[in-house]
Amino acid sequence: MKPDTAADLHTEIRRLRIRIAGLSGDELDAGRRTEIRSALSALSALSADGRPVPALADRVLGDQLVVLLQDCLPEYGAAPAVTARALQIAVELRRHLA
């Protein structure tokens, strides 16, 4: 893990929180919703032993994402490889939501 991987993940968490919160109902179409839920599943497999992610209302998708991403940070006990993979998932999701 690069020394700044954790800092980069913190930055992506902030960016995604803002991006998802800023999506209107029309902008949160089936494709974007699917991308977010796919990222949630990947993060669950990475940091939550693959437990199913509950399908909650759209208004909490960002919260679910933030919680699972934060679980991948070193200060929460995540291994460097987990942090690096979570960063990759976060960056890919942000690009898909653009």
Sequence and secondary structure as in RCSB ss.txt:
>XXXX:A:sequence
MKPDTAADLHTEIRRLRIRIAGLSGDELDAGRRTEIRSALSALSALSADGRPVPALADRVLGDQLVVLLQDCLPE
YGAAPAVTARALQIAVELRRHLA
>XXXX:A:secstr
  TTHHHHHHHHHHHHHHHHHT  TTTS HHHHHHHHHHHHHHHHHHSTT       GGGHHHHHHHHHHTTSGG
GT  HHHHHHHHHHHHHHHHHH 
